[in-house]
Each structure stands twice: as structure tokens, then as C-alpha cells.
Amino acid sequence: MAFSKNFVAFLLMTTLFGVSLGAVYEVGDSAGWSTMGNVDYNKWASSKNFHVGDKIVFNYNNQFHNVKQVSHQDFQSCNATSSIAVYTSGSDSITLKSLGHYYFLCGVPGHCEAGQKVDIMVTPVSFRPSSSSNYASSPSGSSPLTPPSHATNTAPSHQCFQLWSAFVSLAIFVGACFGY
């Protein structure tokens, strides 16, 4: 009986650990972070549902590109001179730690103007079915979240599935502990 309790406890812990892990998104998908390939990064970002704990990965040739996190105003004007953070490894993994906008651009002259910039909007996890789970804010970037009319969620929430799995494992664990 002790072995089965330990095994169930192990399953519970691994499932709960899985809940704490976020999704990983490669910026630009297979095209990566580049001026080649005509990637519309804001279209790419608007097709995703970013949540706290998710990671975004910028893959690029660091001889020709970089990643700079900037303010909304600097994002709008493609100003890379007063960055919040600078990444230059060529494979930068950034964990989204809070709700709101994260603005990124390439600081190489002309690249941002050519479209190498992305606005990542981190939204709360929604456990209710919704036809509009992507969000956008006003041009100032400081208003409350409002659903855009064009956004639709086409896939079930991965986080919801993980949470459900954790609850099932917890029920099994409690049942094993109390002999049900």
C-alpha cells in the first residue's frame, strides 16, 4: 500500500509541476526573428494567447540582429536608444512575468522600420469557453483589456487541461490515502 501511495504522490507532484510550466512560443515560428521572409510579427502575436509564465524565444543570427525590450512610445517610434532590456545571444528565452504589453524590436538601424518589432500582450488565463480570448488595448497601451472583434480562439486552453489533470490526480491521491 505504501508503494502505491508514493507512486500516486509522485504522479500528483509531476502533474502539479506541469501546471506551473507555461507554453513556449518561438517568435515568428519557423521564420524566427529576421527581416527576411516578410513575417508580420504583430499578426503572429495576435494569433497567440500569451499568459504569465509563458516563454517567448527569439531565434536569430546575432551578427545581424538583436532584441531590445522598449516602452510603448519607443516601440511606436522605433527608438532603440533607451531600452528596458537588451538581448544578443541569438537564442533568447524570455519568461513573461506579468500581465500587460511587452514591446520588442530589433535595434539594428532600419530593421524596426522594416517590421522587425512585436507587441506581446499577456492576458489572464480564462477557464470559460470564449470566442474572443485575445485582447488588445487602446493605442496608448494603458487602458483596460477589451476583446477585439477579429480575434477568435480556435484551440482549447492547454492550461485548463493541465489544471483538470491536476485535479484528477489530486482526487486519486486523496482516494489512495484514505483507502477509497
LOMI-996467 format. One record per atom (N, C-alpha, C): residue in one letter; atom name; x, y, z. Coordinates in Angstrom, 2 decimals. Example, Ala and Ser with C-alpha at 12.3 -4.5 7.8 and 13.67 -1.06 7.14 Angstrom:
# residues 2
FIVO rest atom      xx      yy      zz
FIVO    A    N   13.19   -5.69    7.80
FIVO    A   CA   12.30   -4.50    7.80
FIVO    A    C   13.20   -3.30    7.80
FIVO    S    N   12.85   -2.25    7.08
FIVO    S   CA   13.67   -1.06    7.14
FIVO    S    C   12.90    0.03    7.87
# end
This chain:
# residues 180
FIVO rest atom      xx      yy      zz
FIVO    M    N    0.83   -1.20    0.00
FIVO    M   CA    0.00    0.00    0.00
FIVO    M    C    0.87    1.26    0.00
FIVO    A    N    2.01    1.23    0.72
FIVO    A   CA    2.89    2.40    0.79
FIVO    A    C    3.46    2.73   -0.59
FIVO    F    N    3.80    1.66   -1.36
FIVO    F   CA    4.32    1.91   -2.69
FIVO    F    C    3.30    2.64   -3.56
FIVO    S    N    2.06    2.19   -3.52
FIVO    S   CA    1.05    2.82   -4.36
FIVO    S    C    0.79    4.26   -3.92
FIVO    K    N    0.85    4.54   -2.62
FIVO    K   CA    0.68    5.91   -2.14
FIVO    K    C    1.83    6.79   -2.63
FIVO    N    N    3.05    6.25   -2.57
FIVO    N   CA    4.20    7.01   -3.04
FIVO    N    C    4.13    7.26   -4.55
FIVO    F    N    3.68    6.25   -5.27
FIVO    F   CA    3.55    6.40   -6.72
FIVO    F    C    2.50    7.46   -7.07
FIVO    V    N    1.38    7.41   -6.38
FIVO    V   CA    0.32    8.40   -6.62
FIVO    V    C    0.81    9.79   -6.23
FIVO    A    N    1.56    9.89   -5.14
FIVO    A   CA    2.11   11.19   -4.73
FIVO    A    C    3.07   11.70   -5.80
FIVO    F    N    3.87   10.81   -6.36
FIVO    F   CA    4.78   11.20   -7.43
FIVO    F    C    4.02   11.71   -8.65
FIVO    L    N    2.96   10.99   -9.04
FIVO    L   CA    2.15   11.43  -10.16
FIVO    L    C    1.53   12.80   -9.91
FIVO    L    N    1.05   12.99   -8.69
FIVO    L   CA    0.45   14.27   -8.34
FIVO    L    C    1.48   15.39   -8.45
FIVO    M    N    2.66   15.18   -7.92
FIVO    M   CA    3.68   16.22   -7.95
FIVO    M    C    4.10   16.54   -9.38
FIVO    T    N    4.26   15.53  -10.23
FIVO    T   CA    4.65   15.81  -11.60
FIVO    T    C    3.54   16.52  -12.36
FIVO    T    N    2.29   16.19  -12.07
FIVO    T   CA    1.18   16.87  -12.73
FIVO    T    C    1.09   18.31  -12.28
FIVO    L    N    1.22   18.56  -10.99
FIVO    L   CA    1.16   19.92  -10.50
FIVO    L    C    2.34   20.74  -11.01
FIVO    F    N    3.51   20.11  -11.15
FIVO    F   CA    4.65   20.80  -11.72
FIVO    F    C    4.35   21.20  -13.16
FIVO    G    N    3.68   20.33  -13.90
FIVO    G   CA    3.30   20.63  -15.27
FIVO    G    C    2.37   21.83  -15.36
FIVO    V    N    1.52   22.03  -14.36
FIVO    V   CA    0.60   23.17  -14.37
FIVO    V    C    1.38   24.46  -14.26
FIVO    S    N    2.49   24.44  -13.51
FIVO    S   CA    3.24   25.67  -13.30
FIVO    S    C    4.07   26.07  -14.52
FIVO    L    N    4.28   25.16  -15.44
FIVO    L   CA    5.05   25.48  -16.63
FIVO    L    C    4.16   26.15  -17.66
FIVO    G    N    4.68   27.20  -18.28
FIVO    G   CA    3.91   27.87  -19.32
FIVO    G    C    4.26   27.33  -20.69
FIVO    A    N    3.56   27.83  -21.66
FIVO    A   CA    3.83   27.47  -23.04
FIVO    A    C    5.10   28.17  -23.52
FIVO    V    N    5.69   27.62  -24.56
FIVO    V   CA    6.89   28.22  -25.16
FIVO    V    C    6.55   28.56  -26.61
FIVO    Y    N    6.78   29.81  -26.97
FIVO    Y   CA    6.48   30.30  -28.32
FIVO    Y    C    7.75   30.79  -28.98
FIVO    E    N    8.04   30.30  -30.19
FIVO    E   CA    9.15   30.83  -30.97
FIVO    E    C    8.62   32.01  -31.77
FIVO    V    N    9.17   33.18  -31.51
FIVO    V   CA    8.72   34.40  -32.18
FIVO    V    C    8.94   34.25  -33.68
FIVO    G    N    7.86   34.41  -34.44
FIVO    G   CA    7.93   34.25  -35.90
FIVO    G    C    7.87   32.82  -36.36
FIVO    D    N    7.62   31.89  -35.44
FIVO    D   CA    7.60   30.46  -35.74
FIVO    D    C    8.87   30.05  -36.46
FIVO    S    N    8.78   29.28  -37.53
FIVO    S   CA    9.99   28.76  -38.19
FIVO    S    C   10.81   29.85  -38.87
FIVO    A    N   10.22   31.00  -39.17
FIVO    A   CA   10.98   32.09  -39.79
FIVO    A    C   11.91   32.76  -38.79
FIVO    G    N   11.60   32.65  -37.50
FIVO    G   CA   12.43   33.25  -36.47
FIVO    G    C   12.33   34.76  -36.44
FIVO    W    N   13.34   35.40  -35.90
FIVO    W   CA   13.41   36.86  -35.73
FIVO    W    C   14.32   37.39  -36.81
FIVO    S    N   13.73   37.93  -37.88
FIVO    S   CA   14.51   38.32  -39.05
FIVO    S    C   13.76   39.35  -39.87
FIVO    T    N   14.48   40.03  -40.73
FIVO    T   CA   13.83   40.92  -41.70
FIVO    T    C   13.53   40.16  -42.99
FIVO    M    N   14.07   38.96  -43.12
FIVO    M   CA   13.83   38.13  -44.31
FIVO    M    C   12.54   37.33  -44.09
FIVO    G    N   11.86   37.00  -45.15
FIVO    G   CA   10.67   36.15  -45.04
FIVO    G    C    9.38   36.92  -44.84
FIVO    N    N    9.45   38.23  -44.74
FIVO    N   CA    8.25   39.06  -44.63
FIVO    N    C    7.30   38.59  -43.54
FIVO    V    N    7.79   38.37  -42.34
FIVO    V   CA    6.95   37.97  -41.22
FIVO    V    C    6.24   39.20  -40.66
FIVO    D    N    4.94   39.11  -40.49
FIVO    D   CA    4.17   40.16  -39.81
FIVO    D    C    4.12   39.74  -38.34
FIVO    Y    N    5.03   40.26  -37.54
FIVO    Y   CA    5.16   39.82  -36.15
FIVO    Y    C    3.94   40.17  -35.31
FIVO    N    N    3.30   41.28  -35.59
FIVO    N   CA    2.11   41.61  -34.81
FIVO    N    C    0.94   40.70  -35.18
FIVO    K    N    0.85   40.29  -36.44
FIVO    K   CA   -0.16   39.30  -36.83
FIVO    K    C    0.15   37.96  -36.15
FIVO    W    N    1.43   37.61  -36.13
FIVO    W   CA    1.85   36.38  -35.45
FIVO    W    C    1.44   36.42  -33.98
FIVO    A    N    1.74   37.53  -33.30
FIVO    A   CA    1.43   37.65  -31.87
FIVO    A    C   -0.06   37.65  -31.61
FIVO    S    N   -0.84   38.26  -32.49
FIVO    S   CA   -2.29   38.33  -32.26
FIVO    S    C   -2.96   36.97  -32.44
FIVO    S    N   -2.25   36.01  -33.03
FIVO    S   CA   -2.82   34.67  -33.19
FIVO    S    C   -2.51   33.76  -32.00
FIVO    K    N   -1.82   34.29  -31.01
FIVO    K   CA   -1.42   33.52  -29.82
FIVO    K    C   -2.13   34.06  -28.58
FIVO    N    N   -2.23   33.21  -27.58
FIVO    N   CA   -2.76   33.60  -26.27
FIVO    N    C   -1.63   33.50  -25.26
FIVO    F    N   -1.01   34.62  -24.94
FIVO    F   CA    0.13   34.65  -24.02
FIVO    F    C   -0.38   34.84  -22.59
FIVO    H    N    0.22   34.07  -21.67
FIVO    H   CA   -0.16   34.13  -20.26
FIVO    H    C    1.10   34.23  -19.40
FIVO    V    N    0.92   34.69  -18.17
FIVO    V   CA    2.03   34.76  -17.22
FIVO    V    C    2.64   33.37  -17.10
FIVO    G    N    3.96   33.30  -17.17
FIVO    G   CA    4.68   32.02  -17.09
FIVO    G    C    5.07   31.47  -18.44
FIVO    D    N    4.44   31.94  -19.51
FIVO    D   CA    4.83   31.51  -20.84
FIVO    D    C    6.22   32.06  -21.17
FIVO    K    N    6.87   31.42  -22.12
FIVO    K   CA    8.18   31.89  -22.58
FIVO    K    C    8.09   32.20  -24.06
FIVO    I    N    8.75   33.28  -24.43
FIVO    I   CA    8.91   33.58  -25.85
FIVO    I    C   10.40   33.45  -26.16
FIVO    V    N   10.68   32.86  -27.31
FIVO    V   CA   12.07   32.61  -27.70
FIVO    V    C   12.33   33.34  -29.01
FIVO    F    N   13.34   34.18  -29.01
FIVO    F   CA   13.78   34.87  -30.21
FIVO    F    C   14.98   34.12  -30.77
FIVO    N    N   14.85   33.54  -31.95
FIVO    N   CA   15.96   32.86  -32.62
FIVO    N    C   16.37   33.69  -33.83
FIVO    Y    N   17.66   34.03  -33.90
FIVO    Y   CA   18.15   34.92  -34.96
FIVO    Y    C   19.66   34.81  -35.07
FIVO    N    N   20.18   35.35  -36.15
FIVO    N   CA   21.62   35.43  -36.34
FIVO    N    C   22.09   36.69  -35.60
FIVO    N    N   22.86   36.50  -34.52
FIVO    N   CA   23.26   37.65  -33.70
FIVO    N    C   24.34   38.53  -34.34
FIVO    Q    N   24.81   38.16  -35.52
FIVO    Q   CA   25.71   39.06  -36.26
FIVO    Q    C   24.92   40.15  -36.99
FIVO    F    N   23.61   39.91  -37.20
FIVO    F   CA   22.80   40.84  -37.98
FIVO    F    C   21.60   41.41  -37.22
FIVO    H    N   21.26   40.83  -36.06
FIVO    H   CA   20.07   41.24  -35.33
FIVO    H    C   20.32   41.24  -33.83
FIVO    N    N   19.39   41.83  -33.11
FIVO    N   CA   19.35   41.76  -31.66
FIVO    N    C   17.89   41.90  -31.25
FIVO    V    N   17.65   41.87  -29.96
FIVO    V   CA   16.29   42.05  -29.43
FIVO    V    C   16.39   43.09  -28.32
FIVO    K    N   15.56   44.11  -28.43
FIVO    K   CA   15.52   45.13  -27.39
FIVO    K    C   14.08   45.26  -26.89
FIVO    Q    N   13.93   45.18  -25.57
FIVO    Q   CA   12.62   45.44  -24.97
FIVO    Q    C   12.55   46.95  -24.73
FIVO    V    N   11.45   47.56  -25.18
FIVO    V   CA   11.32   49.01  -25.11
FIVO    V    C    9.95   49.41  -24.57
FIVO    S    N    9.79   50.70  -24.31
FIVO    S   CA    8.50   51.23  -23.88
FIVO    S    C    7.54   51.31  -25.07
FIVO    H    N    6.27   51.54  -24.79
FIVO    H   CA    5.28   51.67  -25.86
FIVO    H    C    5.64   52.82  -26.80
FIVO    Q    N    6.03   53.94  -26.23
FIVO    Q   CA    6.37   55.11  -27.05
FIVO    Q    C    7.56   54.81  -27.96
FIVO    D    N    8.60   54.15  -27.41
FIVO    D   CA    9.77   53.80  -28.22
FIVO    D    C    9.43   52.75  -29.26
FIVO    F    N    8.51   51.85  -28.93
FIVO    F   CA    8.05   50.85  -29.88
FIVO    F    C    7.37   51.54  -31.07
FIVO    Q    N    6.49   52.48  -30.78
FIVO    Q   CA    5.76   53.19  -31.83
FIVO    Q    C    6.70   53.96  -32.76
FIVO    S    N    7.75   54.55  -32.20
FIVO    S   CA    8.66   55.38  -33.00
FIVO    S    C    9.92   54.62  -33.45
FIVO    C    N   10.02   53.33  -33.14
FIVO    C   CA   11.20   52.52  -33.47
FIVO    C    C   12.47   53.11  -32.89
FIVO    N    N   12.37   53.58  -31.65
FIVO    N   CA   13.52   54.16  -30.96
FIVO    N    C   14.14   53.08  -30.06
FIVO    A    N   15.34   52.64  -30.37
FIVO    A   CA   16.01   51.58  -29.62
FIVO    A    C   17.08   52.11  -28.67
FIVO    T    N   17.16   53.43  -28.49
FIVO    T   CA   18.27   54.00  -27.72
FIVO    T    C   18.10   53.88  -26.21
FIVO    S    N   16.89   53.83  -25.72
FIVO    S   CA   16.69   53.73  -24.25
FIVO    S    C   15.93   52.45  -23.92
FIVO    S    N   16.57   51.33  -24.14
FIVO    S   CA   15.96   50.01  -23.96
FIVO    S    C   15.75   49.67  -22.49
FIVO    I    N   14.72   48.88  -22.24
FIVO    I   CA   14.47   48.32  -20.91
FIVO    I    C   15.40   47.13  -20.69
FIVO    A    N   15.58   46.33  -21.75
FIVO    A   CA   16.47   45.17  -21.72
FIVO    A    C   17.02   44.94  -23.12
FIVO    V    N   18.22   44.36  -23.19
FIVO    V   CA   18.86   44.07  -24.47
FIVO    V    C   19.28   42.61  -24.48
FIVO    Y    N   18.98   41.92  -25.58
FIVO    Y   CA   19.33   40.50  -25.74
FIVO    Y    C   20.13   40.35  -27.02
FIVO    T    N   21.21   39.59  -26.96
FIVO    T   CA   22.10   39.48  -28.12
FIVO    T    C   22.63   38.07  -28.36
FIVO    S    N   22.07   37.06  -27.69
FIVO    S   CA   22.64   35.71  -27.80
FIVO    S    C   22.34   35.01  -29.11
FIVO    G    N   21.25   35.40  -29.76
FIVO    G   CA   20.81   34.69  -30.96
FIVO    G    C   19.76   33.65  -30.67
FIVO    S    N   19.58   33.34  -29.40
FIVO    S   CA   18.53   32.41  -28.96
FIVO    S    C   18.12   32.84  -27.55
FIVO    D    N   17.30   33.88  -27.49
FIVO    D   CA   16.93   34.49  -26.22
FIVO    D    C   15.58   34.00  -25.76
FIVO    S    N   15.54   33.42  -24.56
FIVO    S   CA   14.30   32.93  -23.97
FIVO    S    C   13.88   33.91  -22.88
FIVO    I    N   12.68   34.46  -23.02
FIVO    I   CA   12.18   35.48  -22.09
FIVO    I    C   10.88   34.98  -21.47
FIVO    T    N   10.86   34.90  -20.14
FIVO    T   CA    9.66   34.50  -19.43
FIVO    T    C    8.77   35.71  -19.21
FIVO    L    N    7.50   35.57  -19.56
FIVO    L   CA    6.52   36.64  -19.39
FIVO    L    C    6.03   36.59  -17.94
FIVO    K    N    6.41   37.60  -17.15
FIVO    K   CA    6.20   37.54  -15.70
FIVO    K    C    5.00   38.30  -15.19
FIVO    S    N    4.37   39.13  -16.03
FIVO    S   CA    3.22   39.89  -15.56
FIVO    S    C    2.27   40.18  -16.71
FIVO    L    N    1.05   40.56  -16.36
FIVO    L   CA    0.05   40.90  -17.36
FIVO    L    C    0.42   42.21  -18.05
FIVO    G    N   -0.03   42.38  -19.26
FIVO    G   CA    0.18   43.63  -19.98
FIVO    G    C    1.02   43.44  -21.23
FIVO    H    N    1.49   44.54  -21.76
FIVO    H   CA    2.25   44.53  -23.01
FIVO    H    C    3.75   44.40  -22.76
FIVO    Y    N    4.37   43.66  -23.64
FIVO    Y   CA    5.82   43.58  -23.74
FIVO    Y    C    6.14   44.01  -25.17
FIVO    Y    N    6.95   45.04  -25.31
FIVO    Y   CA    7.29   45.56  -26.63
FIVO    Y    C    8.74   45.23  -26.95
FIVO    F    N    8.96   44.60  -28.12
FIVO    F   CA   10.30   44.22  -28.54
FIVO    F    C   10.53   44.71  -29.96
FIVO    L    N   11.79   45.06  -30.24
FIVO    L   CA   12.17   45.44  -31.60
FIVO    L    C   13.63   45.08  -31.81
FIVO    C    N   14.02   45.04  -33.08
FIVO    C   CA   15.43   44.86  -33.41
FIVO    C    C   16.05   46.25  -33.43
FIVO    G    N   17.18   46.40  -32.74
FIVO    G   CA   17.85   47.69  -32.62
FIVO    G    C   18.78   48.03  -33.76
FIVO    V    N   18.93   47.15  -34.73
FIVO    V   CA   19.78   47.44  -35.89
FIVO    V    C   19.05   48.48  -36.74
FIVO    P    N   19.74   49.57  -37.12
FIVO    P   CA   19.08   50.64  -37.88
FIVO    P    C   18.32   50.11  -39.11
FIVO    G    N   17.08   50.54  -39.22
FIVO    G   CA   16.22   50.18  -40.34
FIVO    G    C   15.40   48.91  -40.15
FIVO    H    N   15.79   48.05  -39.24
FIVO    H   CA   15.08   46.77  -39.08
FIVO    H    C   13.70   46.95  -38.47
FIVO    C    N   13.58   47.77  -37.44
FIVO    C   CA   12.27   48.01  -36.84
FIVO    C    C   11.33   48.65  -37.87
FIVO    E    N   11.84   49.63  -38.59
FIVO    E   CA   11.04   50.29  -39.61
FIVO    E    C   10.60   49.31  -40.70
FIVO    A    N   11.38   48.25  -40.91
FIVO    A   CA   11.04   47.23  -41.91
FIVO    A    C   10.07   46.19  -41.34
FIVO    G    N    9.67   46.36  -40.07
FIVO    G   CA    8.67   45.47  -39.48
FIVO    G    C    9.19   44.50  -38.44
FIVO    Q    N   10.47   44.59  -38.09
FIVO    Q   CA   11.02   43.66  -37.11
FIVO    Q    C   10.78   44.20  -35.70
FIVO    K    N    9.50   44.12  -35.30
FIVO    K   CA    9.08   44.52  -33.97
FIVO    K    C    7.81   43.75  -33.63
FIVO    V    N    7.61   43.51  -32.34
FIVO    V   CA    6.45   42.73  -31.92
FIVO    V    C    5.92   43.23  -30.58
FIVO    D    N    4.60   43.29  -30.48
FIVO    D   CA    3.88   43.66  -29.27
FIVO    D    C    3.26   42.38  -28.72
FIVO    I    N    3.78   41.91  -27.60
FIVO    I   CA    3.27   40.70  -26.95
FIVO    I    C    2.32   41.13  -25.84
FIVO    M    N    1.06   40.72  -25.94
FIVO    M   CA    0.06   41.07  -24.92
FIVO    M    C   -0.19   39.85  -24.04
FIVO    V    N    0.12   39.99  -22.75
FIVO    V   CA   -0.06   38.90  -21.79
FIVO    V    C   -1.41   39.12  -21.10
FIVO    T    N   -2.27   38.11  -21.22
FIVO    T   CA   -3.62   38.20  -20.68
FIVO    T    C   -3.84   37.17  -19.58
FIVO    P    N   -4.87   37.36  -18.76
FIVO    P   CA   -5.18   36.36  -17.73
FIVO    P    C   -5.65   35.06  -18.38
FIVO    V    N   -5.41   33.95  -17.70
FIVO    V   CA   -5.91   32.66  -18.17
FIVO    V    C   -7.41   32.65  -17.96
FIVO    S    N   -8.14   32.24  -18.98
FIVO    S   CA   -9.60   32.16  -18.89
FIVO    S    C  -10.00   30.70  -18.91
FIVO    F    N  -10.80   30.28  -17.93
FIVO    F   CA  -11.24   28.89  -17.87
FIVO    F    C  -12.64   28.72  -18.42
FIVO    R    N  -13.24   29.77  -18.91
FIVO    R   CA  -14.57   29.65  -19.51
FIVO    R    C  -14.42   29.67  -21.02
FIVO    P    N  -15.26   28.93  -21.74
FIVO    P   CA  -15.18   28.97  -23.20
FIVO    P    C  -15.47   30.39  -23.68
FIVO    S    N  -14.70   30.80  -24.67
FIVO    S   CA  -14.86   32.15  -25.19
FIVO    S    C  -14.51   32.16  -26.65
FIVO    S    N  -15.21   32.98  -27.41
FIVO    S   CA  -14.87   33.11  -28.82
FIVO    S    C  -13.89   34.24  -29.04
FIVO    S    N  -13.55   34.98  -27.98
FIVO    S   CA  -12.58   36.07  -28.14
FIVO    S    C  -11.68   36.15  -26.93
FIVO    S    N  -10.66   35.29  -26.89
FIVO    S   CA   -9.77   35.29  -25.75
FIVO    S    C   -8.48   36.06  -25.99
FIVO    N    N   -8.28   36.58  -27.19
FIVO    N   CA   -7.16   37.50  -27.40
FIVO    N    C   -7.63   38.89  -27.02
FIVO    Y    N   -6.72   39.73  -26.58
FIVO    Y   CA   -7.10   41.05  -26.14
FIVO    Y    C   -6.21   42.09  -26.78
FIVO    A    N   -6.73   43.27  -26.86
FIVO    A   CA   -5.95   44.40  -27.37
FIVO    A    C   -6.27   45.60  -26.50
FIVO    S    N   -5.40   46.56  -26.50
FIVO    S   CA   -5.68   47.75  -25.72
FIVO    S    C   -5.72   48.95  -26.66
FIVO    S    N   -6.02   50.08  -26.08
FIVO    S   CA   -6.08   51.30  -26.87
FIVO    S    C   -4.69   51.63  -27.39
FIVO    P    N   -4.59   52.54  -28.35
FIVO    P   CA   -3.28   52.90  -28.89
FIVO    P    C   -2.30   53.38  -27.82
FIVO    S    N   -2.80   53.92  -26.72
FIVO    S   CA   -1.89   54.39  -25.68
FIVO    S    C   -1.27   53.24  -24.91
FIVO    G    N   -1.90   52.06  -24.99
FIVO    G   CA   -1.36   50.89  -24.30
FIVO    G    C   -1.65   50.87  -22.82
FIVO    S    N   -2.49   51.79  -22.32
FIVO    S   CA   -2.69   51.84  -20.88
FIVO    S    C   -4.14   51.63  -20.45
FIVO    S    N   -5.03   51.33  -21.36
FIVO    S   CA   -6.43   51.16  -20.97
FIVO    S    C   -6.70   49.73  -20.54
FIVO    P    N   -7.85   49.47  -19.91
FIVO    P   CA   -8.19   48.10  -19.53
FIVO    P    C   -8.30   47.20  -20.76
FIVO    L    N   -8.20   45.90  -20.54
FIVO    L   CA   -8.27   44.95  -21.64
FIVO    L    C   -9.66   44.91  -22.22
FIVO    T    N   -9.76   44.90  -23.54
FIVO    T   CA  -11.04   44.76  -24.22
FIVO    T    C  -10.85   43.80  -25.38
FIVO    P    N  -11.84   42.93  -25.60
FIVO    P   CA  -11.67   41.96  -26.69
FIVO    P    C  -11.82   42.62  -28.05
FIVO    P    N  -10.93   42.32  -28.99
FIVO    P   CA  -11.08   42.85  -30.33
FIVO    P    C  -12.14   42.06  -31.08
FIVO    S    N  -12.74   42.64  -32.08
FIVO    S   CA  -13.81   41.97  -32.81
FIVO    S    C  -13.29   40.88  -33.73
FIVO    H    N  -12.01   40.92  -34.12
FIVO    H   CA  -11.48   39.97  -35.09
FIVO    H    C  -10.85   38.73  -34.48
FIVO    A    N  -10.64   38.70  -33.17
FIVO    A   CA   -9.88   37.61  -32.56
FIVO    A    C  -10.80   36.45  -32.19
FIVO    T    N  -10.34   35.25  -32.48
FIVO    T   CA  -11.07   34.07  -32.07
FIVO    T    C  -10.10   33.05  -31.52
FIVO    N    N  -10.57   32.27  -30.59
FIVO    N   CA   -9.75   31.22  -30.00
FIVO    N    C  -10.13   29.92  -30.70
FIVO    T    N   -9.20   29.30  -31.39
FIVO    T   CA   -9.51   28.11  -32.16
FIVO    T    C   -9.05   26.82  -31.49
FIVO    A    N   -8.40   26.91  -30.34
FIVO    A   CA   -7.91   25.71  -29.66
FIVO    A    C   -8.30   25.76  -28.20
FIVO    P    N   -8.55   24.58  -27.58
FIVO    P   CA   -8.87   24.57  -26.15
FIVO    P    C   -7.66   25.02  -25.35
FIVO    S    N   -7.91   25.54  -24.19
FIVO    S   CA   -6.85   26.05  -23.34
FIVO    S    C   -5.99   24.92  -22.80
FIVO    H    N   -4.70   24.97  -23.11
FIVO    H   CA   -3.75   23.98  -22.61
FIVO    H    C   -3.65   24.05  -21.09
FIVO    Q    N   -3.70   25.26  -20.54
FIVO    Q   CA   -3.62   25.42  -19.10
FIVO    Q    C   -4.84   24.80  -18.42
FIVO    C    N   -6.01   24.93  -19.03
FIVO    C   CA   -7.23   24.35  -18.46
FIVO    C    C   -7.09   22.83  -18.41
FIVO    F    N   -6.57   22.22  -19.48
FIVO    F   CA   -6.37   20.78  -19.50
FIVO    F    C   -5.40   20.35  -18.40
FIVO    Q    N   -4.31   21.09  -18.24
FIVO    Q   CA   -3.34   20.75  -17.20
FIVO    Q    C   -3.96   20.87  -15.82
FIVO    L    N   -4.77   21.92  -15.60
FIVO    L   CA   -5.42   22.09  -14.31
FIVO    L    C   -6.38   20.95  -14.04
FIVO    W    N   -7.15   20.55  -15.04
FIVO    W   CA   -8.07   19.43  -14.88
FIVO    W    C   -7.28   18.16  -14.53
FIVO    S    N   -6.17   17.92  -15.19
FIVO    S   CA   -5.34   16.75  -14.90
FIVO    S    C   -4.84   16.79  -13.45
FIVO    A    N   -4.49   17.96  -12.97
FIVO    A   CA   -4.02   18.09  -11.59
FIVO    A    C   -5.13   17.75  -10.61
FIVO    F    N   -6.35   18.20  -10.89
FIVO    F   CA   -7.48   17.88  -10.01
FIVO    F    C   -7.78   16.39   -9.99
FIVO    V    N   -7.70   15.75  -11.15
FIVO    V   CA   -7.93   14.30  -11.22
FIVO    V    C   -6.86   13.57  -10.41
FIVO    S    N   -5.60   13.97  -10.58
FIVO    S   CA   -4.52   13.34   -9.81
FIVO    S    C   -4.70   13.56   -8.32
FIVO    L    N   -5.14   14.75   -7.93
FIVO    L   CA   -5.38   15.03   -6.53
FIVO    L    C   -6.48   14.13   -5.98
FIVO    A    N   -7.55   13.93   -6.76
FIVO    A   CA   -8.64   13.05   -6.32
FIVO    A    C   -8.14   11.62   -6.15
FIVO    I    N   -7.31   11.16   -7.07
FIVO    I   CA   -6.74    9.81   -6.96
FIVO    I    C   -5.85    9.71   -5.72
FIVO    F    N   -5.04   10.73   -5.48
FIVO    F   CA   -4.15   10.75   -4.32
FIVO    F    C   -4.95   10.71   -3.02
FIVO    V    N   -5.97   11.54   -2.91
FIVO    V   CA   -6.79   11.57   -1.70
FIVO    V    C   -7.49   10.22   -1.52
FIVO    G    N   -7.98    9.66   -2.61
FIVO    G   CA   -8.63    8.34   -2.54
FIVO    G    C   -7.66    7.27   -2.06
FIVO    A    N   -6.42    7.30   -2.54
FIVO    A   CA   -5.42    6.32   -2.14
FIVO    A    C   -5.04    6.50   -0.66
FIVO    C    N   -4.97    7.72   -0.22
FIVO    C   CA   -4.59    7.99    1.18
FIVO    C    C   -5.67    7.52    2.15
FIVO    F    N   -6.90    7.64    1.77
FIVO    F   CA   -8.00    7.29    2.66
FIVO    F    C   -8.64    5.96    2.31
FIVO    G    N   -8.01    5.20    1.43
FIVO    G   CA   -8.43    3.85    1.13
FIVO    G    C   -9.72    3.74    0.32
FIVO    Y    N  -10.04    4.72   -0.49
FIVO    Y   CA  -11.25    4.65   -1.32
FIVO    Y    C  -10.98    3.88   -2.57
# end
